[in-house]
């Protein structure tokens, strides 16, 4: 099992959009796939992959268990005003319930770890804890372990 933290504001995997164009030169059709949010998502995914590589964990080829805690940045309204502006308000929320969507955040992490921690993200067979909370230090805590033995569910 391995647990590590990747600092930074978590970024969601964008939506893929595909369309077909006809080549002017050859007249053949070809597919073009573009990724929305790619300019923000690529550096975040690269950071995840780089920090994962630094863990020196051997690649996993069997079923994998993945737990994720996304630490989302707090907004100014969560803090008190004036001389107490460093203190959280008592009614400041814990759960982050606005965009980005949790499933798209997870997709970005899974894709970033493909070829680094596991061969393919389809190996993730169990995700017992995935959450999105507010925190003073944004990032994601990633816990990965190989599943050994029979299914106990």
C-alpha positions as CSV (number, residue, x, y, z in Angstrom):
1,X,0.0,0.0,0.0
2,X,1.1,3.5,-0.7
3,X,-0.2,6.9,0.3
4,X,1.0,10.2,-1.1
5,X,-0.2,13.8,-1.4
6,X,-0.1,15.9,-4.6
7,X,-0.3,19.6,-3.8
8,X,-2.2,22.0,-6.1
9,X,-5.8,22.9,-7.0
10,X,-7.4,19.7,-8.3
11,X,-8.5,19.8,-11.9
12,X,-11.2,17.7,-13.5
13,X,-10.8,15.7,-16.7
14,X,-12.4,17.6,-19.5
15,X,-15.0,16.2,-21.9
16,X,-13.8,14.7,-25.2
17,X,-15.3,16.0,-28.4
18,X,-14.8,14.3,-31.7
19,X,-15.6,15.3,-35.2
20,X,-14.7,14.2,-38.7
21,X,-13.0,16.3,-41.3
22,X,-12.2,15.7,-44.9
23,X,-8.6,16.3,-46.0
24,X,-8.3,18.8,-48.8
25,X,-5.2,17.1,-50.2
26,X,-6.3,13.4,-50.3
27,X,-10.0,13.7,-49.9
28,X,-10.0,11.1,-47.1
29,X,-11.9,11.5,-43.9
30,X,-10.2,11.5,-40.5
31,X,-11.3,11.9,-37.0
32,X,-10.2,14.7,-34.8
33,X,-10.6,14.4,-31.0
34,X,-10.2,17.5,-28.8
35,X,-10.2,17.7,-25.0
36,X,-11.9,20.5,-23.2
37,X,-10.0,21.9,-20.2
38,X,-6.8,20.4,-21.5
39,X,-4.7,23.5,-20.8
40,X,-5.4,23.2,-17.0
41,X,-5.7,19.4,-16.9
42,X,-2.4,18.4,-18.5
43,X,-0.1,20.1,-15.9
44,X,-2.2,18.7,-13.0
45,X,-2.1,15.2,-14.5
46,X,1.6,15.6,-15.1
47,X,2.2,16.6,-11.4
48,X,0.2,13.5,-10.2
49,X,2.3,11.2,-12.4
50,X,5.6,12.8,-11.4
51,X,4.9,12.5,-7.7
52,X,3.6,9.0,-8.1
53,X,6.9,8.0,-9.9
54,X,8.8,9.4,-7.0
55,X,7.2,6.8,-4.7
56,X,9.3,4.1,-6.5
57,X,6.4,1.6,-6.3
58,X,6.5,-1.3,-8.7
59,X,3.7,-1.3,-11.4
60,X,0.6,-3.3,-10.4
61,X,-0.9,-5.7,-12.8
62,X,-3.8,-7.2,-10.8
63,X,-6.9,-5.7,-9.2
64,X,-6.3,-2.3,-7.4
65,X,-8.0,-0.5,-4.5
66,X,-8.0,3.3,-4.8
67,X,-9.0,5.9,-2.2
68,X,-8.9,9.6,-3.0
69,X,-9.5,12.7,-0.9
70,X,-9.7,15.9,-2.9
71,X,-8.7,19.0,-0.8
72,X,-10.4,21.9,-2.5
73,X,-9.3,25.5,-1.8
74,X,-11.4,27.6,0.6
75,X,-13.0,30.8,-0.6
76,X,-12.6,34.1,1.2
77,X,-16.2,34.0,2.5
78,X,-15.3,31.0,4.7
79,X,-13.1,33.2,6.9
80,X,-14.0,35.8,9.5
81,X,-13.4,39.5,8.8
82,X,-11.1,42.1,10.3
83,X,-8.4,41.2,12.7
84,X,-9.7,37.6,12.8
85,X,-9.5,37.1,9.0
86,X,-7.2,34.1,9.4
87,X,-9.9,32.2,11.4
88,X,-12.6,30.1,9.8
89,X,-16.2,31.1,10.4
90,X,-18.1,28.6,12.6
91,X,-20.6,28.0,9.7
92,X,-17.8,27.4,7.1
93,X,-18.7,24.2,5.1
94,X,-16.6,21.0,5.2
95,X,-18.0,19.4,2.0
96,X,-17.2,20.9,-1.4
97,X,-20.5,20.6,-3.3
98,X,-19.9,22.8,-6.3
99,X,-18.0,22.2,-9.6
100,X,-15.8,20.4,-10.5
101,X,-17.7,17.1,-10.4
102,X,-16.2,14.4,-8.3
103,X,-16.3,11.8,-11.0
104,X,-14.3,14.0,-13.4
105,X,-11.7,14.7,-10.7
106,X,-11.4,10.9,-10.3
107,X,-11.0,10.3,-14.0
108,X,-8.1,12.7,-14.2
109,X,-6.3,11.0,-11.3
110,X,-6.9,7.5,-12.8
111,X,-5.6,8.5,-16.2
112,X,-2.6,10.2,-14.7
113,X,-1.6,7.0,-12.8
114,X,-2.0,4.8,-15.9
115,X,1.4,3.5,-16.9
116,X,2.9,4.7,-13.6
117,X,1.1,2.8,-10.8
118,X,-1.0,0.4,-12.8
119,X,-1.0,-0.8,-16.4
120,X,-4.6,0.3,-17.1
121,X,-7.1,2.2,-15.0
122,X,-9.6,-0.6,-15.6
123,X,-7.7,-2.4,-12.9
124,X,-9.2,-0.2,-10.3
125,X,-11.8,-2.6,-8.9
126,X,-12.5,-1.0,-5.5
127,X,-12.9,2.6,-4.4
128,X,-14.0,2.5,-0.8
129,X,-13.5,6.2,-0.1
130,X,-13.6,9.1,-2.6
131,X,-14.4,12.5,-1.2
132,X,-14.2,16.2,-2.0
133,X,-13.7,18.5,1.0
134,X,-12.6,22.1,1.7
135,X,-9.1,22.5,3.0
136,X,-6.5,25.2,3.6
137,X,-3.9,23.3,1.6
138,X,-5.4,22.2,-1.8
139,X,-4.4,19.0,-3.5
140,X,-5.3,15.3,-3.4
141,X,-4.4,12.5,-1.1
142,X,-4.0,9.2,-3.0
143,X,-3.9,5.7,-1.4
144,X,-3.3,2.7,-3.7
145,X,-3.0,-0.9,-2.8
146,X,-3.2,-4.2,-4.6
147,X,-6.2,-6.4,-3.8
148,X,-5.1,-9.8,-2.8
149,X,-7.2,-12.9,-2.2
150,X,-10.8,-13.6,-2.9
151,X,-13.6,-11.0,-3.0
152,X,-15.1,-10.6,0.4
153,X,-18.1,-8.5,-0.7
